[in-house]
Amino acid sequence: QVQLVESGGGLVQAGGSLRLSCAASGSTVSITLMGWYRQAPGKQRELVAHVTSGGSTNYADSVKGRFTISKDNAKNTVYLQMNSLKLEDTAVYYCLVQRQVFSKRFDYWGQGTQVTVSS
């Protein structure tokens, strides 16, 4: 019911910046949360940041002060601005959209985009 398309990943040197985008389409009514997760090789998928429909944000401690999550409701798009990138930020980044309809909650995931930080 909801399709997500991610973009913006790539290769960047340590200290550089990237901006990820995730555009939602389909049944975008009643979206309650949009966020970003990442998974590094050999590691569990972890929360990076999320923003609720009301605008409240939450960040992993490892990215606070460096990453900023934002959204454009008119475009049904969530962004992740990543600054001061570190080697340990290297991972596949996944967009998450959460939707609540008829007392049911649904999670939708993007295809993932690779972020590689080099020295």
Backbone as CSV, one residue per row, in Angstrom:
resi,resn,N_x,N_y,N_z,CA_x,CA_y,CA_z,C_x,C_y,C_z
1,GLN,0.809,-1.209,0.000,0.000,0.000,0.000,0.842,1.259,0.000
2,VAL,2.038,1.170,0.542,2.983,2.276,0.539,4.278,1.797,-0.097
3,GLN,4.760,2.554,-1.047,6.018,2.256,-1.704,7.024,3.354,-1.375
4,LEU,8.256,2.953,-1.092,9.294,3.889,-0.707,10.458,3.798,-1.679
5,VAL,10.957,4.938,-2.084,12.113,5.007,-2.958,13.174,5.858,-2.289
6,GLU,14.331,5.250,-2.028,15.433,5.941,-1.380,16.453,6.411,-2.406
7,SER,17.131,7.478,-2.068,18.200,7.982,-2.911,19.172,8.787,-2.059
8,GLY,20.346,9.042,-2.608,21.308,9.912,-1.956,22.532,9.235,-1.388
9,GLY,22.557,7.918,-1.362,23.719,7.226,-0.847,24.903,7.344,-1.784
10,GLY,26.059,6.939,-1.284,27.255,6.990,-2.100,28.508,6.894,-1.278
11,LEU,29.614,7.222,-1.916,30.931,7.195,-1.289,31.351,8.612,-0.932
12,VAL,31.800,8.785,0.294,32.218,10.099,0.759,33.398,9.937,1.709
13,GLN,34.271,10.916,1.726,35.400,10.883,2.647,34.972,11.280,4.052
14,ALA,35.703,10.780,5.033,35.432,11.140,6.417,35.425,12.654,6.573
15,GLY,34.448,13.132,7.326,34.271,14.557,7.500,33.324,15.187,6.502
16,GLY,32.964,14.448,5.481,32.074,14.958,4.457,30.618,14.808,4.825
17,SER,29.755,15.121,3.865,28.318,15.119,4.097,27.577,14.405,2.981
18,LEU,26.430,13.852,3.338,25.499,13.270,2.392,24.087,13.588,2.856
19,ARG,23.179,13.625,1.914,21.774,13.827,2.224,20.955,12.713,1.596
20,LEU,20.303,11.927,2.437,19.454,10.849,1.970,18.014,11.319,1.854
21,SER,17.315,10.796,0.868,15.912,11.109,0.668,15.114,9.826,0.564
22,CYS,13.889,9.874,1.031,12.979,8.738,0.939,11.598,9.275,0.617
23,ALA,11.119,8.958,-0.568,9.819,9.436,-1.025,8.787,8.322,-0.934
24,ALA,7.670,8.615,-0.300,6.592,7.647,-0.142,5.487,7.913,-1.148
25,SER,4.917,6.848,-1.655,3.787,6.956,-2.566,2.790,5.847,-2.265
26,GLY,1.606,5.959,-2.843,0.554,5.000,-2.577,-0.384,5.518,-1.503
27,SER,-0.689,4.674,-0.535,-1.601,5.032,0.546,-0.844,5.755,1.647
28,THR,-0.591,7.029,1.425,0.223,7.807,2.358,-0.585,8.498,3.449
29,VAL,-1.888,8.310,3.455,-2.713,8.871,4.517,-2.442,8.122,5.817
30,SER,-2.508,8.843,6.916,-2.376,8.280,8.262,-0.983,7.765,8.584
31,ILE,0.025,8.352,7.984,1.403,8.037,8.353,1.680,8.643,9.721
32,THR,2.186,7.835,10.629,2.431,8.282,11.995,3.900,8.544,12.292
33,LEU,4.787,7.926,11.533,6.206,8.050,11.801,7.004,7.760,10.542
34,MET,8.107,8.474,10.381,9.052,8.205,9.315,10.447,8.214,9.932
35,GLY,11.279,7.305,9.475,12.590,7.235,10.090,13.623,6.544,9.235
36,TRP,14.830,6.479,9.799,15.970,5.869,9.140,16.634,4.868,10.062
37,TYR,16.960,3.710,9.518,17.735,2.696,10.190,18.955,2.390,9.339
38,ARG,19.943,1.755,9.946,21.114,1.363,9.183,21.610,0.005,9.662
39,GLN,22.303,-0.677,8.771,22.859,-1.975,9.086,24.248,-2.079,8.475
40,ALA,25.231,-2.220,9.335,26.607,-2.407,8.914,26.901,-3.898,8.802
41,PRO,27.913,-4.275,8.031,28.257,-5.695,7.895,28.508,-6.356,9.245
42,GLY,27.843,-7.478,9.480,28.009,-8.207,10.721,27.310,-7.602,11.915
43,LYS,26.532,-6.561,11.707,25.853,-5.882,12.800,24.338,-5.968,12.649
44,GLN,23.641,-5.753,13.760,22.189,-5.687,13.739,21.727,-4.357,13.159
45,ARG,20.544,-4.365,12.574,19.966,-3.121,12.110,19.638,-2.246,13.317
46,GLU,19.983,-0.976,13.243,19.798,-0.073,14.364,19.113,1.213,13.930
47,LEU,18.404,1.796,14.878,17.756,3.076,14.636,18.799,4.172,14.486
48,VAL,18.614,5.005,13.482,19.429,6.199,13.311,18.662,7.420,13.798
49,ALA,17.462,7.607,13.266,16.633,8.743,13.644,15.216,8.507,13.174
50,HIS,14.261,9.110,13.850,12.898,9.099,13.361,12.198,10.398,13.732
51,VAL,11.142,10.677,12.994,10.327,11.859,13.231,8.863,11.441,13.177
52,THR,8.083,11.867,14.153,6.672,11.519,14.202,5.859,12.487,13.358
53,SER,4.591,12.145,13.184,3.701,13.018,12.423,3.571,14.390,13.069
54,GLY,3.731,14.448,14.382,3.669,15.712,15.096,4.954,16.503,15.070
55,GLY,6.012,15.920,14.518,7.271,16.631,14.389,8.316,16.314,15.440
56,SER,8.004,15.441,16.377,8.983,15.067,17.386,10.070,14.194,16.775
57,THR,11.308,14.435,17.152,12.434,13.694,16.598,13.167,12.918,17.673
58,ASN,13.856,11.883,17.240,14.661,11.073,18.124,15.877,10.602,17.345
59,TYR,17.041,10.595,18.005,18.282,10.223,17.355,19.048,9.214,18.182
60,ALA,19.760,8.345,17.499,20.715,7.500,18.185,21.824,8.365,18.758
61,ASP,22.349,7.965,19.908,23.404,8.750,20.539,24.612,8.935,19.624
62,SER,24.892,7.947,18.807,26.070,7.985,17.964,26.000,9.032,16.857
63,VAL,24.800,9.536,16.561,24.660,10.495,15.468,24.178,11.859,15.927
64,LYS,23.868,12.006,17.196,23.393,13.283,17.699,24.423,14.379,17.459
65,GLY,23.936,15.500,16.980,24.808,16.620,16.682,25.412,16.580,15.299
66,ARG,25.303,15.445,14.616,25.865,15.310,13.277,24.791,15.096,12.206
67,PHE,23.751,14.350,12.560,22.685,14.039,11.609,21.433,14.832,11.955
68,THR,20.656,15.157,10.941,19.393,15.838,11.127,18.326,15.191,10.265
69,ILE,17.219,14.803,10.879,16.104,14.238,10.134,15.062,15.330,9.924
70,SER,14.464,15.339,8.766,13.428,16.306,8.456,12.447,15.681,7.477
71,LYS,11.319,16.333,7.287,10.328,15.815,6.361,9.616,16.941,5.645
72,ASP,9.080,16.607,4.496,8.268,17.512,3.708,6.931,16.812,3.512
73,ASN,5.939,17.223,4.269,4.646,16.547,4.220,3.978,16.664,2.849
74,ALA,4.151,17.799,2.198,3.547,17.995,0.889,4.103,17.027,-0.141
75,LYS,5.367,16.653,0.016,6.013,15.732,-0.911,6.072,14.301,-0.386
76,ASN,5.550,14.073,0.808,5.609,12.751,1.435,7.032,12.200,1.433
77,THR,7.955,13.034,1.817,9.365,12.693,1.754,10.048,12.977,3.083
78,VAL,10.916,12.066,3.484,11.727,12.250,4.675,13.190,12.302,4.254
79,TYR,13.965,13.138,4.938,15.360,13.339,4.604,16.244,13.033,5.806
80,LEU,17.468,12.693,5.518,18.480,12.551,6.552,19.727,13.280,6.092
81,GLN,19.992,14.413,6.720,21.207,15.167,6.444,22.307,14.640,7.344
82,MET,23.372,14.137,6.749,24.467,13.534,7.487,25.716,14.380,7.298
83,ASN,26.185,14.959,8.379,27.384,15.782,8.371,28.468,15.142,9.220
84,SER,29.692,15.602,9.016,30.836,15.105,9.783,30.862,13.587,9.814
85,LEU,30.731,12.989,8.660,30.637,11.538,8.578,31.918,10.861,9.048
86,LYS,31.731,9.739,9.715,32.823,8.947,10.252,32.853,7.581,9.578
87,LEU,33.987,6.909,9.689,34.121,5.583,9.102,33.038,4.639,9.620
88,GLU,32.699,4.755,10.886,31.718,3.869,11.484,30.288,4.140,11.026
89,ASP,30.079,5.198,10.255,28.767,5.449,9.668,28.515,4.601,8.431
90,THR,29.519,3.913,7.957,29.373,3.064,6.782,28.342,1.972,7.048
91,ALA,27.320,1.907,6.211,26.237,0.950,6.385,25.256,1.092,5.236
92,VAL,24.326,0.149,5.171,23.174,0.305,4.306,22.095,1.006,5.115
93,TYR,21.576,2.083,4.587,20.573,2.876,5.282,19.193,2.583,4.709
94,TYR,18.249,2.297,5.599,16.896,1.933,5.214,15.894,2.948,5.737
95,CYS,14.990,3.339,4.887,13.900,4.221,5.268,12.739,3.398,5.821
96,LEU,12.113,3.896,6.868,10.939,3.267,7.466,9.784,4.254,7.501
97,VAL,8.624,3.796,7.066,7.390,4.555,7.196,6.393,3.709,7.961
98,GLN,5.808,4.291,8.979,4.829,3.617,9.816,3.459,4.239,9.581
99,ARG,2.464,3.396,9.398,1.111,3.843,9.100,0.118,3.162,10.024
100,GLN,-0.836,3.922,10.536,-1.853,3.402,11.442,-3.219,3.562,10.792
101,VAL,-3.895,2.446,10.543,-5.211,2.451,9.909,-6.085,1.376,10.537
102,PHE,-7.300,1.747,10.904,-8.281,0.803,11.464,-7.692,-0.007,12.622
103,SER,-7.063,0.700,13.540,-6.479,0.097,14.737,-5.350,-0.879,14.432
104,LYS,-4.797,-0.792,13.237,-3.671,-1.635,12.861,-2.491,-0.763,12.456
105,ARG,-1.307,-1.226,12.786,-0.096,-0.515,12.439,0.704,-1.296,11.411
106,PHE,1.176,-0.601,10.408,1.931,-1.216,9.329,3.279,-0.531,9.179
107,ASP,4.305,-1.319,8.950,5.644,-0.807,8.698,6.027,-1.074,7.250
108,TYR,6.580,-0.063,6.621,7.027,-0.170,5.243,8.492,0.228,5.174
109,TRP,9.275,-0.544,4.423,10.708,-0.341,4.341,11.152,-0.010,2.930
110,GLY,12.096,0.895,2.840,12.718,1.196,1.568,13.694,0.109,1.162
111,GLN,14.231,0.234,-0.034,15.106,-0.805,-0.572,16.509,-0.763,0.011
112,GLY,16.856,0.310,0.673,18.182,0.478,1.231,19.106,1.200,0.275
113,THR,19.958,2.039,0.826,20.954,2.737,0.031,22.288,2.686,0.762
114,GLN,23.342,2.373,0.026,24.656,2.187,0.618,25.333,3.526,0.876
115,VAL,25.821,3.685,2.094,26.652,4.828,2.452,28.012,4.295,2.857
116,THR,29.045,4.720,2.163,30.400,4.284,2.461,31.259,5.500,2.757
117,VAL,31.859,5.499,3.928,32.734,6.585,4.349,34.163,6.080,4.323
118,SER,35.015,6.774,3.612,36.407,6.370,3.460,37.333,7.376,4.113
119,SER,38.562,6.930,4.368,39.575,7.809,4.942,40.385,8.492,3.865
